[in-house]
Amino acid sequence: ALKVIKDSEELVIIGYSFRYEDSNSYLLLSVLPADSKITIVDPNPEQIIDKINSKGFTNITTYNSLRSYLTKIHN
């Protein structure tokens, strides 16, 4: 996962809250290029956005449901 994510231009997070005790998720974020686009699909993305922003990422798009995300990427 580290090898793949370090070359990623986009990270799509679907229904994952990035709990602070999950150090592996933060390890993955640490190798994601700073200019990568991050897409969050979650009914309550605010807390996830705060966690992602705290790691220096700013190119973040959110969707409140899987349906809205899938509709957007298929149009």
All heavy atoms as a GROMACS GRO file, in nm:
protein
  601
    1ALA      N    1   0.082  -0.119   0.000
    1ALA     CA    2   0.000   0.000   0.000
    1ALA      C    3   0.087   0.126   0.000
    1ALA      O    4   0.054   0.222  -0.068
    1ALA     CB    5  -0.094   0.000   0.120
    2LEU      N    6   0.196   0.123   0.074
    2LEU     CA    7   0.285   0.239   0.078
    2LEU      C    8   0.342   0.270  -0.060
    2LEU      O    9   0.349   0.386  -0.100
    2LEU     CB   10   0.399   0.218   0.178
    2LEU     CG   11   0.361   0.221   0.324
    2LEU    CD1   12   0.478   0.176   0.411
    2LEU    CD2   13   0.314   0.359   0.365
    3LYS      N   14   0.380   0.166  -0.131
    3LYS     CA   15   0.440   0.185  -0.263
    3LYS      C   16   0.338   0.247  -0.360
    3LYS      O   17   0.370   0.336  -0.437
    3LYS     CB   18   0.489   0.051  -0.318
    3LYS     CG   19   0.557   0.061  -0.451
    3LYS     CD   20   0.610  -0.074  -0.497
    3LYS     CE   21   0.674  -0.058  -0.632
    3LYS     NZ   22   0.725  -0.183  -0.684
    4VAL      N   23   0.215   0.201  -0.355
    4VAL     CA   24   0.111   0.251  -0.446
    4VAL      C   25   0.072   0.393  -0.410
    4VAL      O   26   0.062   0.480  -0.496
    4VAL     CB   27  -0.013   0.158  -0.442
    4VAL    CG1   28  -0.129   0.220  -0.517
    4VAL    CG2   29   0.022   0.023  -0.501
    5ILE      N   30   0.051   0.421  -0.282
    5ILE     CA   31   0.000   0.551  -0.242
    5ILE      C   32   0.102   0.663  -0.262
    5ILE      O   33   0.066   0.777  -0.288
    5ILE     CB   34  -0.054   0.549  -0.097
    5ILE    CG1   35  -0.159   0.658  -0.080
    5ILE    CG2   36   0.056   0.559   0.004
    5ILE    CD1   37  -0.245   0.643   0.042
    6LYS      N   38   0.229   0.632  -0.255
    6LYS     CA   39   0.330   0.738  -0.272
    6LYS      C   40   0.332   0.794  -0.413
    6LYS      O   41   0.381   0.905  -0.435
    6LYS     CB   42   0.468   0.690  -0.229
    6LYS     CG   43   0.537   0.597  -0.325
    6LYS     CD   44   0.674   0.560  -0.271
    6LYS     CE   45   0.747   0.472  -0.367
    6LYS     NZ   46   0.805   0.540  -0.480
    7ASP      N   47   0.278   0.722  -0.509
    7ASP     CA   48   0.272   0.770  -0.647
    7ASP      C   49   0.131   0.812  -0.688
    7ASP      O   50   0.106   0.836  -0.806
    7ASP     CB   51   0.322   0.661  -0.742
    7ASP     CG   52   0.467   0.626  -0.719
    7ASP    OD1   53   0.546   0.718  -0.688
    7ASP    OD2   54   0.503   0.507  -0.729
    8SER      N   55   0.040   0.821  -0.592
    8SER     CA   56  -0.100   0.849  -0.624
    8SER      C   57  -0.126   0.998  -0.644
    8SER      O   58  -0.073   1.082  -0.571
    8SER     CB   59  -0.190   0.798  -0.511
    8SER     OG   60  -0.179   0.659  -0.500
    9GLU      N   61  -0.209   1.026  -0.740
    9GLU     CA   62  -0.253   1.163  -0.764
    9GLU      C   63  -0.386   1.190  -0.696
    9GLU      O   64  -0.424   1.304  -0.677
    9GLU     CB   65  -0.267   1.189  -0.914
    9GLU     CG   66  -0.135   1.181  -0.987
    9GLU     CD   67  -0.150   1.196  -1.137
    9GLU    OE1   68  -0.260   1.228  -1.184
    9GLU    OE2   69  -0.050   1.179  -1.207
   10GLU      N   70  -0.458   1.082  -0.661
   10GLU     CA   71  -0.587   1.097  -0.595
   10GLU      C   72  -0.608   0.983  -0.496
   10GLU      O   73  -0.576   0.869  -0.524
   10GLU     CB   74  -0.701   1.098  -0.697
   10GLU     CG   75  -0.838   1.115  -0.634
   10GLU     CD   76  -0.951   1.124  -0.734
   10GLU    OE1   77  -0.928   1.097  -0.853
   10GLU    OE2   78  -1.062   1.158  -0.692
   11LEU      N   79  -0.667   1.019  -0.383
   11LEU     CA   80  -0.704   0.922  -0.281
   11LEU      C   81  -0.854   0.937  -0.257
   11LEU      O   82  -0.901   1.047  -0.229
   11LEU     CB   83  -0.628   0.947  -0.150
   11LEU     CG   84  -0.667   0.860  -0.031
   11LEU    CD1   85  -0.633   0.713  -0.058
   11LEU    CD2   86  -0.596   0.909   0.095
   12VAL      N   87  -0.928   0.828  -0.270
   12VAL     CA   88  -1.073   0.830  -0.246
   12VAL      C   89  -1.098   0.754  -0.116
   12VAL      O   90  -1.062   0.637  -0.104
   12VAL     CB   91  -1.151   0.767  -0.363
   12VAL    CG1   92  -1.300   0.768  -0.333
   12VAL    CG2   93  -1.121   0.839  -0.493
   13ILE      N   94  -1.159   0.823  -0.022
   13ILE     CA   95  -1.188   0.765   0.110
   13ILE      C   96  -1.339   0.747   0.119
   13ILE      O   97  -1.414   0.844   0.117
   13ILE     CB   98  -1.139   0.859   0.222
   13ILE    CG1   99  -0.989   0.885   0.208
   13ILE    CG2  100  -1.174   0.800   0.359
   13ILE    CD1  101  -0.938   1.000   0.290
   14ILE      N  102  -1.382   0.623   0.130
   14ILE     CA  103  -1.526   0.594   0.136
   14ILE      C  104  -1.557   0.531   0.271
   14ILE      O  105  -1.516   0.418   0.298
   14ILE     CB  106  -1.570   0.502   0.020
   14ILE    CG1  107  -1.540   0.569  -0.114
   14ILE    CG2  108  -1.719   0.467   0.032
   14ILE    CD1  109  -1.569   0.484  -0.235
   15GLY      N  110  -1.627   0.607   0.355
   15GLY     CA  111  -1.676   0.554   0.482
   15GLY      C  112  -1.567   0.516   0.580
   15GLY      O  113  -1.584   0.423   0.657
   16TYR      N  114  -1.457   0.587   0.582
   16TYR     CA  115  -1.350   0.557   0.678
   16TYR      C  116  -1.322   0.683   0.758
   16TYR      O  117  -1.299   0.790   0.702
   16TYR     CB  118  -1.223   0.511   0.605
   16TYR     CG  119  -1.114   0.474   0.701
   16TYR    CD1  120  -1.122   0.355   0.771
   16TYR    CD2  121  -1.009   0.559   0.725
   16TYR    CE1  122  -1.025   0.320   0.863
   16TYR    CE2  123  -0.911   0.525   0.816
   16TYR     CZ  124  -0.919   0.407   0.885
   16TYR     OH  125  -0.824   0.373   0.976
   17SER      N  126  -1.322   0.674   0.890
   17SER     CA  127  -1.316   0.793   0.974
   17SER      C  128  -1.176   0.838   1.016
   17SER      O  129  -1.161   0.941   1.080
   17SER     CB  130  -1.399   0.770   1.101
   17SER     OG  131  -1.343   0.664   1.176
   18PHE      N  132  -1.073   0.765   0.982
   18PHE     CA  133  -0.936   0.799   1.023
   18PHE      C  134  -0.927   0.819   1.174
   18PHE      O  135  -0.888   0.924   1.223
   18PHE     CB  136  -0.885   0.924   0.950
   18PHE     CG  137  -0.829   0.893   0.815
   18PHE    CD1  138  -0.911   0.895   0.705
   18PHE    CD2  139  -0.696   0.858   0.799
   18PHE    CE1  140  -0.861   0.865   0.580
   18PHE    CE2  141  -0.646   0.829   0.675
   18PHE     CZ  142  -0.728   0.832   0.565
   19ARG      N  143  -0.962   0.714   1.248
   19ARG     CA  144  -0.951   0.720   1.394
   19ARG      C  145  -0.804   0.745   1.432
   19ARG      O  146  -0.713   0.692   1.369
   19ARG     CB  147  -0.999   0.590   1.457
   19ARG     CG  148  -1.146   0.563   1.437
   19ARG     CD  149  -1.193   0.438   1.512
   19ARG     NE  150  -1.087   0.343   1.545
   19ARG     CZ  151  -1.071   0.224   1.486
   19ARG    NH1  152  -1.152   0.186   1.390
   19ARG    NH2  153  -0.974   0.144   1.523
   20TYR      N  154  -0.783   0.824   1.535
   20TYR     CA  155  -0.646   0.858   1.576
   20TYR      C  156  -0.564   0.736   1.618
   20TYR      O  157  -0.443   0.733   1.599
   20TYR     CB  158  -0.649   0.961   1.690
   20TYR     CG  159  -0.686   1.098   1.641
   20TYR    CD1  160  -0.808   1.154   1.675
   20TYR    CD2  161  -0.601   1.171   1.560
   20TYR    CE1  162  -0.844   1.280   1.630
   20TYR    CE2  163  -0.636   1.296   1.513
   20TYR     CZ  164  -0.758   1.350   1.549
   20TYR     OH  165  -0.792   1.474   1.503
   21GLU      N  166  -0.632   0.636   1.672
   21GLU     CA  167  -0.558   0.517   1.716
   21GLU      C  168  -0.517   0.426   1.600
   21GLU      O  169  -0.443   0.330   1.619
   21GLU     CB  170  -0.636   0.438   1.821
   21GLU     CG  171  -0.772   0.393   1.779
   21GLU     CD  172  -0.884   0.494   1.804
   21GLU    OE1  173  -0.860   0.606   1.847
   21GLU    OE2  174  -0.999   0.457   1.777
   22ASP      N  175  -0.561   0.456   1.480
   22ASP     CA  176  -0.523   0.377   1.363
   22ASP      C  177  -0.398   0.438   1.300
   22ASP      O  178  -0.405   0.511   1.203
   22ASP     CB  179  -0.637   0.369   1.262
   22ASP     CG  180  -0.607   0.275   1.147
   22ASP    OD1  181  -0.496   0.217   1.144
   22ASP    OD2  182  -0.694   0.260   1.060
   23SER      N  183  -0.285   0.405   1.356
   23SER     CA  184  -0.160   0.466   1.310
   23SER      C  185  -0.125   0.428   1.167
   23SER      O  186  -0.057   0.504   1.097
   23SER     CB  187  -0.045   0.429   1.404
   23SER     OG  188  -0.031   0.289   1.410
   24ASN      N  189  -0.170   0.314   1.119
   24ASN     CA  190  -0.141   0.274   0.981
   24ASN      C  191  -0.203   0.370   0.881
   24ASN      O  192  -0.142   0.398   0.777
   24ASN     CB  193  -0.189   0.132   0.955
   24ASN     CG  194  -0.104   0.028   1.024
   24ASN    OD1  195   0.016   0.049   1.044
   24ASN    ND2  196  -0.162  -0.082   1.063
   25SER      N  197  -0.322   0.420   0.909
   25SER     CA  198  -0.384   0.514   0.815
   25SER      C  199  -0.304   0.643   0.806
   25SER      O  200  -0.289   0.700   0.698
   25SER     CB  201  -0.529   0.542   0.854
   25SER     OG  202  -0.537   0.606   0.979
   26TYR      N  203  -0.250   0.688   0.918
   26TYR     CA  204  -0.170   0.810   0.916
   26TYR      C  205  -0.034   0.786   0.851
   26TYR      O  206   0.022   0.876   0.789
   26TYR     CB  207  -0.157   0.868   1.057
   26TYR     CG  208  -0.289   0.925   1.102
   26TYR    CD1  209  -0.374   0.852   1.184
   26TYR    CD2  210  -0.331   1.049   1.058
   26TYR    CE1  211  -0.496   0.903   1.222
   26TYR    CE2  212  -0.454   1.101   1.096
   26TYR     CZ  213  -0.536   1.028   1.178
   26TYR     OH  214  -0.658   1.077   1.215
   27LEU      N  215   0.017   0.665   0.863
   27LEU     CA  216   0.140   0.630   0.792
   27LEU      C  217   0.117   0.639   0.642
   27LEU      O  218   0.199   0.694   0.567
   27LEU     CB  219   0.186   0.490   0.831
   27LEU     CG  220   0.308   0.435   0.759
   27LEU    CD1  221   0.430   0.524   0.785
   27LEU    CD2  222   0.335   0.293   0.801
   28LEU      N  223   0.003   0.587   0.596
   28LEU     CA  224  -0.029   0.597   0.453
   28LEU      C  225  -0.041   0.742   0.409
   28LEU      O  226   0.009   0.780   0.303
   28LEU     CB  227  -0.158   0.520   0.422
   28LEU     CG  228  -0.149   0.369   0.430
   28LEU    CD1  229  -0.287   0.307   0.415
   28LEU    CD2  230  -0.054   0.314   0.325
   29LEU      N  231  -0.107   0.824   0.489
   29LEU     CA  232  -0.119   0.967   0.455
   29LEU      C  233   0.017   1.034   0.448
   29LEU      O  234   0.037   1.126   0.369
   29LEU     CB  235  -0.206   1.040   0.556
   29LEU     CG  236  -0.356   1.031   0.540
   29LEU    CD1  237  -0.426   1.113   0.647
   29LEU    CD2  238  -0.400   1.079   0.402
   30SER      N  239   0.110   0.990   0.531
   30SER     CA  240   0.241   1.055   0.535
   30SER      C  241   0.320   1.039   0.406
   30SER      O  242   0.409   1.119   0.378
   30SER     CB  243   0.323   1.004   0.653
   30SER     OG  244   0.368   0.871   0.630
   31VAL      N  245   0.289   0.937   0.326
   31VAL     CA  246   0.362   0.919   0.200
   31VAL      C  247   0.282   0.966   0.079
   31VAL      O  248   0.334   0.968  -0.032
   31VAL     CB  249   0.406   0.771   0.180
   31VAL    CG1  250   0.501   0.729   0.290
   31VAL    CG2  251   0.289   0.678   0.170
   32LEU      N  252   0.157   1.006   0.100
   32LEU     CA  253   0.076   1.058  -0.010
   32LEU      C  254   0.133   1.195  -0.050
   32LEU      O  255   0.157   1.280   0.036
   32LEU     CB  256  -0.069   1.074   0.035
   32LEU     CG  257  -0.170   1.121  -0.068
   32LEU    CD1  258  -0.190   1.013  -0.176
   32LEU    CD2  259  -0.304   1.153  -0.002
   33PRO      N  260   0.158   1.218  -0.180
   33PRO     CA  261   0.209   1.348  -0.222
   33PRO      C  262   0.117   1.462  -0.177
   33PRO      O  263  -0.006   1.450  -0.182
   33PRO     CB  264   0.213   1.337  -0.375
   33PRO     CG  265   0.223   1.190  -0.401
   33PRO     CD  266   0.144   1.125  -0.292
   34ALA      N  267   0.177   1.571  -0.131
   34ALA     CA  268   0.102   1.684  -0.074
   34ALA      C  269   0.003   1.746  -0.171
   34ALA      O  270  -0.098   1.802  -0.130
   34ALA     CB  271   0.198   1.790  -0.023
   35ASP      N  272   0.029   1.735  -0.301
   35ASP     CA  273  -0.060   1.796  -0.399
   35ASP      C  274  -0.167   1.700  -0.451
   35ASP      O  275  -0.242   1.732  -0.543
   35ASP     CB  276   0.019   1.854  -0.516
   35ASP     CG  277   0.101   1.749  -0.590
   35ASP    OD1  278   0.121   1.638  -0.536
   35ASP    OD2  279   0.147   1.780  -0.702
   36SER      N  280  -0.178   1.584  -0.390
   36SER     CA  281  -0.278   1.485  -0.432
   36SER      C  282  -0.419   1.536  -0.401
   36SER      O  283  -0.442   1.606  -0.303
   36SER     CB  284  -0.258   1.352  -0.358
   36SER     OG  285  -0.139   1.292  -0.397
   37LYS      N  286  -0.511   1.497  -0.486
   37LYS     CA  287  -0.652   1.526  -0.464
   37LYS      C  288  -0.707   1.420  -0.370
   37LYS      O  289  -0.679   1.301  -0.387
   37LYS     CB  290  -0.727   1.524  -0.596
   37LYS     CG  291  -0.875   1.547  -0.582
   37LYS     CD  292  -0.945   1.539  -0.717
   37LYS     CE  293  -1.094   1.556  -0.694
   37LYS     NZ  294  -1.170   1.536  -0.816
   38ILE      N  295  -0.787   1.463  -0.272
   38ILE     CA  296  -0.849   1.370  -0.179
   38ILE      C  297  -1.000   1.385  -0.190
   38ILE      O  298  -1.052   1.496  -0.181
   38ILE     CB  299  -0.802   1.394  -0.035
   38ILE    CG1  300  -0.651   1.371  -0.025
   38ILE    CG2  301  -0.878   1.304   0.062
   38ILE    CD1  302  -0.592   1.397   0.111
   39THR      N  303  -1.068   1.274  -0.212
   39THR     CA  304  -1.213   1.272  -0.219
   39THR      C  305  -1.265   1.193  -0.100
   39THR      O  306  -1.222   1.080  -0.078
   39THR     CB  307  -1.261   1.207  -0.351
   39THR    OG1  308  -1.208   1.283  -0.460
   39THR    CG2  309  -1.412   1.205  -0.360
   40ILE      N  310  -1.356   1.254  -0.025
   40ILE     CA  311  -1.415   1.190   0.092
   40ILE      C  312  -1.562   1.164   0.065
   40ILE      O  313  -1.636   1.256   0.028
   40ILE     CB  314  -1.401   1.279   0.217
   40ILE    CG1  315  -1.253   1.307   0.247
   40ILE    CG2  316  -1.471   1.216   0.337
   40ILE    CD1  317  -1.231   1.412   0.352
   41VAL      N  318  -1.603   1.039   0.081
   41VAL     CA  319  -1.744   1.001   0.066
   41VAL      C  320  -1.791   0.954   0.203
   41VAL      O  321  -1.753   0.847   0.250
   41VAL     CB  322  -1.762   0.889  -0.040
   41VAL    CG1  323  -1.908   0.855  -0.056
   41VAL    CG2  324  -1.700   0.930  -0.173
   42ASP      N  325  -1.871   1.039   0.268
   42ASP     CA  326  -1.916   1.010   0.404
   42ASP      C  327  -2.032   1.103   0.437
   42ASP      O  328  -2.029   1.220   0.398
   42ASP     CB  329  -1.801   1.034   0.503
   42ASP     CG  330  -1.828   0.976   0.639
   42ASP    OD1  331  -1.895   1.044   0.720
   42ASP    OD2  332  -1.785   0.862   0.663
   43PRO      N  333  -2.133   1.054   0.509
   43PRO     CA  334  -2.246   1.141   0.542
   43PRO      C  335  -2.209   1.257   0.633
   43PRO      O  336  -2.277   1.358   0.636
   43PRO     CB  337  -2.347   1.048   0.610
   43PRO     CG  338  -2.280   0.919   0.630
   43PRO     CD  339  -2.153   0.918   0.552
   44ASN      N  340  -2.099   1.245   0.708
   44ASN     CA  341  -2.052   1.351   0.797
   44ASN      C  342  -1.902   1.372   0.779
   44ASN      O  343  -1.822   1.327   0.861
   44ASN     CB  344  -2.082   1.315   0.943
   44ASN     CG  345  -2.230   1.295   0.966
   44ASN    OD1  346  -2.308   1.386   0.941
   44ASN    ND2  347  -2.268   1.177   1.010
   45PRO      N  348  -1.862   1.439   0.672
   45PRO     CA  349  -1.720   1.447   0.638
   45PRO      C  350  -1.638   1.547   0.719
   45PRO      O  351  -1.517   1.548   0.710
   45PRO     CB  352  -1.722   1.487   0.491
   45PRO     CG  353  -1.846   1.569   0.478
   45PRO     CD  354  -1.946   1.503   0.570
   46GLU      N  355  -1.702   1.630   0.803
   46GLU     CA  356  -1.633   1.739   0.869
   46GLU      C  357  -1.514   1.693   0.954
   46GLU      O  358  -1.406   1.752   0.946
   46GLU     CB  359  -1.730   1.821   0.955
   46GLU     CG  360  -1.838   1.892   0.878
   46GLU     CD  361  -1.954   1.802   0.835
   46GLU    OE1  362  -1.970   1.691   0.893
   46GLU    OE2  363  -2.027   1.841   0.743
   47GLN      N  364  -1.534   1.590   1.035
   47GLN     CA  365  -1.425   1.543   1.120
   47GLN      C  366  -1.310   1.484   1.038
   47GLN      O  367  -1.194   1.499   1.072
   47GLN     CB  368  -1.475   1.441   1.221
   47GLN     CG  369  -1.563   1.502   1.326
   47GLN     CD  370  -1.611   1.398   1.427
   47GLN    OE1  371  -1.607   1.278   1.399
   47GLN    NE2  372  -1.654   1.444   1.542
   48ILE      N  373  -1.346   1.418   0.930
   48ILE     CA  374  -1.242   1.361   0.844
   48ILE      C  375  -1.163   1.474   0.777
   48ILE      O  376  -1.040   1.468   0.769
   48ILE     CB  377  -1.303   1.266   0.740
   48ILE    CG1  378  -1.382   1.155   0.810
   48ILE    CG2  379  -1.195   1.207   0.650
   48ILE    CD1  380  -1.469   1.074   0.718
   49ILE      N  381  -1.233   1.577   0.733
   49ILE     CA  382  -1.166   1.691   0.670
   49ILE      C  383  -1.067   1.753   0.768
   49ILE      O  384  -0.953   1.785   0.731
   49ILE     CB  385  -1.269   1.795   0.622
   49ILE    CG1  386  -1.350   1.741   0.505
   49ILE    CG2  387  -1.200   1.925   0.581
   49ILE    CD1  388  -1.469   1.826   0.468
   50ASP      N  389  -1.108   1.771   0.892
   50ASP     CA  390  -1.018   1.829   0.992
   50ASP      C  391  -0.892   1.744   1.008
   50ASP      O  392  -0.781   1.798   1.017
   50ASP     CB  393  -1.089   1.841   1.127
   50ASP     CG  394  -1.197   1.948   1.127
   50ASP    OD1  395  -1.198   2.034   1.036
   50ASP    OD2  396  -1.281   1.944   1.219
   51LYS      N  397  -0.907   1.613   1.012
   51LYS     CA  398  -0.791   1.525   1.027
   51LYS      C  399  -0.700   1.532   0.906
   51LYS      O  400  -0.577   1.535   0.919
   51LYS     CB  401  -0.838   1.382   1.051
   51LYS     CG  402  -0.906   1.364   1.185
   51LYS     CD  403  -0.966   1.225   1.198
   51LYS     CE  404  -1.048   1.213   1.325
   51LYS     NZ  405  -1.114   1.083   1.336
   52ILE      N  406  -0.759   1.536   0.787
   52ILE     CA  407  -0.680   1.543   0.664
   52ILE      C  408  -0.609   1.679   0.654
   52ILE      O  409  -0.492   1.686   0.618
   52ILE     CB  410  -0.770   1.519   0.540
   52ILE    CG1  411  -0.838   1.383   0.546
   52ILE    CG2  412  -0.693   1.538   0.411
   52ILE    CD1  413  -0.748   1.265   0.532
   53ASN      N  414  -0.682   1.785   0.687
   53ASN     CA  415  -0.621   1.919   0.686
   53ASN      C  416  -0.504   1.928   0.782
   53ASN      O  417  -0.405   1.997   0.754
   53ASN     CB  418  -0.724   2.026   0.720
   53ASN     CG  419  -0.812   2.062   0.602
   53ASN    OD1  420  -0.776   2.042   0.488
   53ASN    ND2  421  -0.928   2.115   0.631
   54SER      N  422  -0.515   1.861   0.896
   54SER     CA  423  -0.408   1.867   0.995
   54SER      C  424  -0.278   1.806   0.943
   54SER      O  425  -0.171   1.833   0.996
   54SER     CB  426  -0.450   1.797   1.125
   54SER     OG  427  -0.449   1.656   1.110
   55LYS      N  428  -0.288   1.727   0.839
   55LYS     CA  429  -0.170   1.668   0.775
   55LYS      C  430  -0.120   1.751   0.657
   55LYS      O  431  -0.030   1.711   0.585
   55LYS     CB  432  -0.200   1.525   0.730
   55LYS     CG  433  -0.240   1.432   0.843
   55LYS     CD  434  -0.129   1.424   0.946
   55LYS     CE  435  -0.168   1.336   1.062
   55LYS     NZ  436  -0.074   1.345   1.173
   56GLY      N  437  -0.183   1.867   0.633
   56GLY     CA  438  -0.136   1.958   0.530
   56GLY      C  439  -0.202   1.946   0.395
   56GLY      O  440  -0.164   2.015   0.301
   57PHE      N  441  -0.303   1.863   0.382
   57PHE     CA  442  -0.371   1.846   0.254
   57PHE      C  443  -0.484   1.948   0.243
   57PHE      O  444  -0.559   1.971   0.338
   57PHE     CB  445  -0.429   1.705   0.240
   57PHE     CG  446  -0.322   1.599   0.237
   57PHE    CD1  447  -0.289   1.528   0.351
   57PHE    CD2  448  -0.253   1.572   0.120
   57PHE    CE1  449  -0.191   1.431   0.349
   57PHE    CE2  450  -0.153   1.476   0.117
   57PHE     CZ  451  -0.123   1.406   0.231
   58THR      N  452  -0.496   2.008   0.126
   58THR     CA  453  -0.599   2.111   0.107
   58THR      C  454  -0.690   2.084  -0.013
   58THR      O  455  -0.796   2.144  -0.022
   58THR     CB  456  -0.535   2.250   0.091
   58THR    OG1  457  -0.444   2.246  -0.020
   58THR    CG2  458  -0.461   2.291   0.218
   59ASN      N  459  -0.648   1.999  -0.104
   59ASN     CA  460  -0.728   1.971  -0.225
   59ASN      C  461  -0.827   1.859  -0.194
   59ASN      O  462  -0.804   1.743  -0.227
   59ASN     CB  463  -0.634   1.934  -0.339
   59ASN     CG  464  -0.707   1.922  -0.471
   59ASN    OD1  465  -0.826   1.949  -0.481
   59ASN    ND2  466  -0.635   1.880  -0.574
   60ILE      N  467  -0.935   1.896  -0.125
   60ILE     CA  468  -1.031   1.798  -0.074
   60ILE      C  469  -1.169   1.824  -0.132
   60ILE      O  470  -1.218   1.936  -0.130
   60ILE     CB  471  -1.038   1.801   0.080
   60ILE    CG1  472  -0.899   1.775   0.139
   60ILE    CG2  473  -1.140   1.702   0.132
   60ILE    CD1  474  -0.891   1.798   0.289
   61THR      N  475  -1.232   1.718  -0.182
   61THR     CA  476  -1.369   1.723  -0.231
   61THR      C  477  -1.450   1.625  -0.146
   61THR      O  478  -1.400   1.519  -0.110
   61THR     CB  479  -1.376   1.680  -0.379
   61THR    OG1  480  -1.290   1.765  -0.455
   61THR    CG2  481  -1.517   1.690  -0.434
   62THR      N  482  -1.575   1.662  -0.116
   62THR     CA  483  -1.658   1.572  -0.035
   62THR      C  484  -1.790   1.540  -0.105
   62THR      O  485  -1.841   1.619  -0.184
   62THR     CB  486  -1.691   1.632   0.103
   62THR    OG1  487  -1.769   1.750   0.085
   62THR    CG2  488  -1.566   1.664   0.180
   63TYR      N  489  -1.840   1.423  -0.073
   63TYR     CA  490  -1.973   1.377  -0.117
   63TYR      C  491  -2.041   1.317   0.006
   63TYR      O  492  -1.977   1.244   0.081
   63TYR     CB  493  -1.962   1.272  -0.228
   63TYR     CG  494  -1.902   1.326  -0.354
   63TYR    CD1  495  -1.764   1.319  -0.375
   63TYR    CD2  496  -1.981   1.384  -0.451
   63TYR    CE1  497  -1.708   1.370  -0.491
   63TYR    CE2  498  -1.925   1.435  -0.567
   63TYR     CZ  499  -1.788   1.428  -0.586
   63TYR     OH  500  -1.732   1.478  -0.700
   64ASN      N  501  -2.168   1.348   0.023
   64ASN     CA  502  -2.241   1.300   0.141
   64ASN      C  503  -2.295   1.159   0.126
   64ASN      O  504  -2.345   1.103   0.223
   64ASN     CB  505  -2.354   1.396   0.176
   64ASN     CG  506  -2.300   1.525   0.231
   64ASN    OD1  507  -2.196   1.527   0.295
   64ASN    ND2  508  -2.368   1.634   0.207
   65SER      N  509  -2.286   1.103   0.006
   65SER     CA  510  -2.335   0.966  -0.013
   65SER      C  511  -2.260   0.900  -0.127
   65SER      O  512  -2.206   0.967  -0.215
   65SER     CB  513  -2.485   0.966  -0.044
   65SER     OG  514  -2.509   1.017  -0.173
   66LEU      N  515  -2.260   0.769  -0.125
   66LEU     CA  516  -2.199   0.694  -0.233
   66LEU      C  517  -2.272   0.719  -0.364
   66LEU      O  518  -2.210   0.731  -0.470
   66LEU     CB  519  -2.197   0.545  -0.198
   66LEU     CG  520  -2.124   0.453  -0.294
   66LEU    CD1  521  -1.978   0.496  -0.312
   66LEU    CD2  522  -2.131   0.309  -0.247
   67ARG      N  523  -2.403   0.732  -0.356
   67ARG     CA  524  -2.483   0.759  -0.476
   67ARG      C  525  -2.440   0.891  -0.542
   67ARG      O  526  -2.421   0.895  -0.664
   67ARG     CB  527  -2.631   0.766  -0.441
   67ARG     CG  528  -2.719   0.796  -0.562
   67ARG     CD  529  -2.866   0.809  -0.524
   67ARG     NE  530  -2.917   0.684  -0.472
   67ARG     CZ  531  -2.990   0.598  -0.543
   67ARG    NH1  532  -3.021   0.624  -0.666
   67ARG    NH2  533  -3.031   0.487  -0.489
   68SER      N  534  -2.422   0.996  -0.463
   68SER     CA  535  -2.383   1.125  -0.523
   68SER      C  536  -2.243   1.118  -0.583
   68SER      O  537  -2.216   1.175  -0.688
   68SER     CB  538  -2.395   1.238  -0.422
   68SER     OG  539  -2.305   1.220  -0.315
   69TYR      N  540  -2.153   1.046  -0.517
   69TYR     CA  541  -2.018   1.029  -0.570
   69TYR      C  542  -2.020   0.952  -0.702
   69TYR      O  543  -1.960   0.993  -0.802
   69TYR     CB  544  -1.929   0.958  -0.469
   69TYR     CG  545  -1.796   0.915  -0.523
   69TYR    CD1  546  -1.701   1.009  -0.560
   69TYR    CD2  547  -1.764   0.780  -0.538
   69TYR    CE1  548  -1.578   0.969  -0.612
   69TYR    CE2  549  -1.642   0.739  -0.588
   69TYR     CZ  550  -1.549   0.835  -0.624
   69TYR     OH  551  -1.428   0.796  -0.676
   70LEU      N  552  -2.090   0.840  -0.705
   70LEU     CA  553  -2.096   0.758  -0.827
   70LEU      C  554  -2.166   0.830  -0.940
   70LEU      O  555  -2.126   0.818  -1.056
   70LEU     CB  556  -2.164   0.624  -0.797
   70LEU     CG  557  -2.087   0.531  -0.703
   70LEU    CD1  558  -2.170   0.409  -0.670
   70LEU    CD2  559  -1.953   0.492  -0.763
   71THR      N  560  -2.267   0.908  -0.908
   71THR     CA  561  -2.336   0.987  -1.010
   71THR      C  562  -2.240   1.087  -1.072
   71THR      O  563  -2.236   1.105  -1.193
   71THR     CB  564  -2.458   1.060  -0.951
   71THR    OG1  565  -2.549   0.961  -0.900
   71THR    CG2  566  -2.528   1.145  -1.053
   72LYS      N  567  -2.161   1.153  -0.988
   72LYS     CA  568  -2.066   1.253  -1.036
   72LYS      C  569  -1.959   1.192  -1.125
   72LYS      O  570  -1.928   1.246  -1.231
   72LYS     CB  571  -2.002   1.324  -0.916
   72LYS     CG  572  -1.900   1.426  -0.951
   72LYS     CD  573  -1.961   1.544  -1.020
   72LYS     CE  574  -1.854   1.650  -1.045
   72LYS     NZ  575  -1.902   1.762  -1.118
   73ILE      N  576  -1.902   1.080  -1.086
   73ILE     CA  577  -1.791   1.025  -1.164
   73ILE      C  578  -1.838   0.956  -1.291
   73ILE      O  579  -1.759   0.933  -1.382
   73ILE     CB  580  -1.702   0.930  -1.082
   73ILE    CG1  581  -1.778   0.806  -1.036
   73ILE    CG2  582  -1.638   1.001  -0.965
   73ILE    CD1  583  -1.689   0.699  -0.974
   74HIS      N  584  -1.967   0.924  -1.302
   74HIS     CA  585  -2.017   0.858  -1.421
   74HIS      C  586  -2.084   0.954  -1.518
   74HIS      O  587  -2.136   0.910  -1.620
   74HIS     CB  588  -2.113   0.744  -1.383
   74HIS     CG  589  -2.040   0.626  -1.329
   74HIS    ND1  590  -2.010   0.516  -1.405
   74HIS    CD2  591  -1.986   0.601  -1.208
   74HIS    CE1  592  -1.941   0.430  -1.333
   74HIS    NE2  593  -1.926   0.480  -1.212
   75ASN      N  594  -2.084   1.082  -1.486
   75ASN     CA  595  -2.141   1.182  -1.579
   75ASN      C  596  -2.034   1.263  -1.645
   75ASN      O  597  -1.926   1.267  -1.620
   75ASN     CB  598  -2.237   1.276  -1.504
   75ASN     CG  599  -2.367   1.205  -1.473
   75ASN    OD1  600  -2.408   1.116  -1.543
   75ASN    ND2  601  -2.428   1.248  -1.364
   0.00000   0.00000   0.00000
